[in-house]
C-alpha cells in the first residue's frame, strides 16, 4: 500500500479573489443579506498605494482580492474556495494558500482517480480565476516499496515534479 500526495500552492491567492464571485458565493451559502451588503462595503471601493524605492506610487483602486493583515481576509478566502471539493474524489486539506490532495493507492484504478481528481481541481481553479504556482507544486508518494514508475502528474501541460520530501505548512514530510 502507498499514499499519493499532491501539494499545490496558489499564486497570490488572496489578491485574485473576484469580489463579485465572492459575494455571490456568500449569498448562495445562505449568509444573511445584511452581512453580504456589509462585506461588499468592506471590499468594494478600496484603494491602495505602494512604494518603489523611496517614492510613493499613485493610489489605485483595488478591484479584486481580500484584504490581508486582518481576521476577515482569510475567512473570506476560505468561503471563496469552499466549493472546490464538490467534484473531488480524494481526500484534501487546505491551509491558507497551500492545498494537499491525497489518496491511498491500493490499485492502478486509484492512480487514475487521482489524475482525474487533480484535473478536476485544476479546472475549478481556472474557472474561479485562481492561479497555481507549478514551481511550488509537488507530487510525492509515501511507500516502503521501491519506486519503479513515476506518478506522471501534470498541471495543464507542465509536468509536476515528483519528490521524496516536501514542505507543507512549514513541516518537512
C-alpha positions, 0 to 999 in steps of 0.5 A: 500500500502507498499514499499519493500526495499532491501539494499545490500552492496558489499564486497570490491567492488572496489578491485574485479573489473576484469580489463579485464571485465572492459575494455571490458565493456568500449569498448562495451559502445562505449568509444573511443579506445584511452581512453580504451588503456589509462585506461588499462595503468592506471590499468594494471601493478600496484603494491602495498605494505602494512604494518603489524605492523611496517614492510613493506610487499613485493610489489605485483602486483595488478591484479584486482580492481580500484584504490581508493583515486582518481576521476577515481576509482569510475567512473570506478566502476560505468561503471563496474556495469552499466549493472546490471539493464538490467534484473531488474524489480524494481526500484534501486539506487546505491551509491558507494558500497551500492545498494537499490532495491525497489518496491511498493507492491500493490499485492502478484504478486509484492512480487514475482517480487521482489524475482525474481528481487533480484535473478536476481541481485544476479546472475549478481553479481556472474557472474561479480565476485562481492561479497555481504556482507549478514551481511550488507544486509537488507530487510525492508518494509515501511507500516502503516499496521501491519506486519503479514508475513515476506518478506522471502528474501534470498541471495543464501541460507542465509536468509536476515534479515528483519528490521524496520530501516536501514542505507543507505548512512549514513541516518537512514530510 
